[in-house]
Amino acid sequence: MAESQLILGLFLVMAGVLALAVVALRRRAILSQESQDRQAALLRSVLRRGPGAPTRRGRREKDAGGRRREKDADGRRRETDADGRRRETDAGGQPRTAVAEQPARPAAPGPAVHRLVLDGQEREPRLPAQVVAGSARHGSFFHGWCGTTSGPHPTARLNVRGVTLRGVGHAEQDLEGQDVIGAAWDDRRGVLYVAVADGVGSLPRSGRVAQEAITAVLHLCLTRPDDIAFDATGARLFEAVAAGLVRSLGGDDARIDGASTLIVAEIAPRFDGAYVTVHGVGDSEAWALYAGAWIPLHHERGGGDNATRELPGHVRPHTQRYDLSPGAVLVLGSDGFTGALDESVSPLSRGLARLWRRRPTWLEFLNHVSFVDDYWSDDRSAVAVWIGEGPADA
Amino acid sequence: MTLTLSERKSYPIYILLDVSASMRRAGPGGRSPHDGFQQLIPDLIMTLADSRSLAKAAWISVIAFGDHAELLCPMTSLTRPPHVRSPHSGRHTDYAAALGFLADRVGPDRETIEAAGAGQDYRTRVARPLIFFITDGAPYAHGRYQAPEEWRPARDRLVAAPVEARIAAIGLEGAHGGTLRALATGRPGGERNAFLADPGDQAAGDSLAASVITMIERSIRLSVRAGELIIDEPHGMRRVHG
């Protein structure tokens, strides 16, 4: 009798443990689903198409240890430590789901780049008012911050990194690199313009065309009349650039022995995020990176050969408008760089999603853009803009 | 289109080599066009394979034609050394057989290239085939010259959708320019990829080899304007105008 009671007792204890385990597993599954729903909602909020999309405001602060604390309009709190790990609590202070880290991927083989620091600390310089860099016989880069950080209407600080590199293919054939990049801060309007041009390789003067196109488009953006909005001026802007190319580089028959893609973006920082407009002709691309996900903003992929739309031949750009949240990264690049990106699985997409969770130094950025892959031998350019967490996000 | 996967382009390259009797006739230097072109194949493969980026993207197939078409090298990636057999000598120059044989190869070759890229973390896009048709420009079979209407249907199958091949027709000085032009692709009503070696070039075969290599390098590496179908005039050659 006592033996049967003991067996019954053990059975009841095991049943209880099993029931608790089932409840715990179901709760975990629900939380996991919640996590996915929240991430999807977050992504949708980052990329709201079109103007006037509302932004939910909350409070952000950063402590001396590099921890960032945020509180949203519903009282939910999020804490991000210096290594990028996130913890969330609800309005009652109870832990919510943890946002999983991106799976770690080994970095590209080769020695890591370590800054040689003898004394002191490197500081981010202010971005030059206007900068144009090419890759004819050498690589070029620029970096710096911009934004309206003081006065009655401070905005998010923008941190810019740009690099252009002559491709292995051009180097092997002793040809000039034909990518050109540029950036210009418009202090009067409080907006940043960034641009990338990729000369059409089969034509000998395409590098010069790309150089002229970047110089001209930045000049035209900065001198645009106040009553013409950037997002409404794509066709006029590209027509003017094309006409200028033919005027300055064309011969007697108005033909120029060169052509170039062109992509230009206006980044209008707000207090909380930035509003972005992109005009593009050809296979240079624009992407956004947020919360580990890559989103294509402009691309013209799909052709079976190396043909691309170009200036001065094509003057009707595709135009896209986006609203980027704080912490997002806008990337413009030539196809030698952005061609290796996709939305999920490419080694470059995964690698940069991990490496760019925090803003890289200019040297790290240079290392990342000059990734090693035998297939990608074209000229390679990228201009990336990190949308700051606020005016004080140094 | 979605961008869930990045793309890598693979470029199928076909070398069609005329091995008819007229190509084996020795020139002033004692060397026949056939000798020159024969050397072209290993030069081409070694040069392309030497460049890691080109070797990753280029696939090559070699077909000889005379009395009939003969596959010397099936479609092979340059990441591994391809084996190219020596051709049998022919007496005739049967364009219809050569172009028909090639048109039948294109589909299976495309599948071969796509299968090699399957399972990777990128999508393989097979670019339009690039065909180098090396000939003396005198189609002759079954005891008579072949009229264009006999080989033109097979040529048109290659250049029409969905294949949309680009054909460069290459001949030595003295080759029939009109036939080269009819074979080649180019701008509608304008320039075509038909080339003749410059007269007086003593090392015609060598310079042709170098020119073909340059053409392949440029076709793979360099971007072109949308709608552009023209290959630059190679060094040591002149374009055949209509």
Boltz contact constraints between the chains, C-beta under 6 A:
constraints:
  - contact:
      token1: [A, 168]
      token2: [B, 53]
      max_distance: 6.0
  - contact:
      token1: [A, 169]
      token2: [B, 53]
      max_distance: 6.0
  - contact:
      token1: [A, 169]
      token2: [B, 221]
      max_distance: 6.0
  - contact:
      token1: [A, 172]
      token2: [B, 51]
      max_distance: 6.0
  - contact:
      token1: [A, 200]
      token2: [B, 223]
      max_distance: 6.0
  - contact:
      token1: [A, 200]
      token2: [B, 225]
      max_distance: 6.0
  - contact:
      token1: [A, 201]
      token2: [B, 222]
      max_distance: 6.0
  - contact:
      token1: [A, 201]
      token2: [B, 223]
      max_distance: 6.0
  - contact:
      token1: [A, 202]
      token2: [B, 222]
      max_distance: 6.0
  - contact:
      token1: [A, 202]
      token2: [B, 224]
      max_distance: 6.0
  - contact:
      token1: [A, 259]
      token2: [B, 225]
      max_distance: 6.0
  - contact:
      token1: [A, 296]
      token2: [B, 3]
      max_distance: 6.0
  - contact:
      token1: [A, 302]
      token2: [B, 1]
      max_distance: 6.0
  - contact:
      token1: [A, 304]
      token2: [B, 127]
      max_distance: 6.0
  - contact:
      token1: [A, 304]
      token2: [B, 128]
      max_distance: 6.0
  - contact:
      token1: [A, 305]
      token2: [B, 127]
      max_distance: 6.0
  - contact:
      token1: [A, 305]
      token2: [B, 128]
      max_distance: 6.0
  - contact:
      token1: [A, 306]
      token2: [B, 223]
      max_distance: 6.0
  - contact:
      token1: [A, 306]
      token2: [B, 224]
      max_distance: 6.0
  - contact:
      token1: [A, 307]
      token2: [B, 224]
      max_distance: 6.0
  - contact:
      token1: [A, 307]
      token2: [B, 226]
      max_distance: 6.0
  - contact:
      token1: [A, 308]
      token2: [B, 223]
      max_distance: 6.0
  - contact:
      token1: [A, 309]
      token2: [B, 226]
      max_distance: 6.0
  - contact:
      token1: [A, 310]
      token2: [B, 225]
      max_distance: 6.0
  - contact:
      token1: [A, 313]
      token2: [B, 225]
      max_distance: 6.0
  - contact:
      token1: [A, 340]
      token2: [B, 6]
      max_distance: 6.0
  - contact:
      token1: [A, 342]
      token2: [B, 3]
      max_distance: 6.0
  - contact:
      token1: [A, 342]
      token2: [B, 5]
      max_distance: 6.0
  - contact:
      token1: [A, 342]
      token2: [B, 6]
      max_distance: 6.0
  - contact:
      token1: [A, 343]
      token2: [B, 3]
      max_distance: 6.0
  - contact:
      token1: [A, 343]
      token2: [B, 4]
      max_distance: 6.0
  - contact:
      token1: [A, 344]
      token2: [B, 4]
      max_distance: 6.0
  - contact:
      token1: [A, 345]
      token2: [B, 121]
      max_distance: 6.0
  - contact:
      token1: [A, 346]
      token2: [B, 6]
      max_distance: 6.0
  - contact:
      token1: [A, 346]
      token2: [B, 121]
      max_distance: 6.0
  - contact:
      token1: [A, 374]
      token2: [B, 52]
      max_distance: 6.0
  - contact:
      token1: [A, 374]
      token2: [B, 53]
      max_distance: 6.0
  - contact:
      token1: [A, 374]
      token2: [B, 56]
      max_distance: 6.0
  - contact:
      token1: [A, 375]
      token2: [B, 8]
      max_distance: 6.0
  - contact:
      token1: [A, 375]
      token2: [B, 56]
      max_distance: 6.0
  - contact:
      token1: [A, 377]
      token2: [B, 53]
      max_distance: 6.0
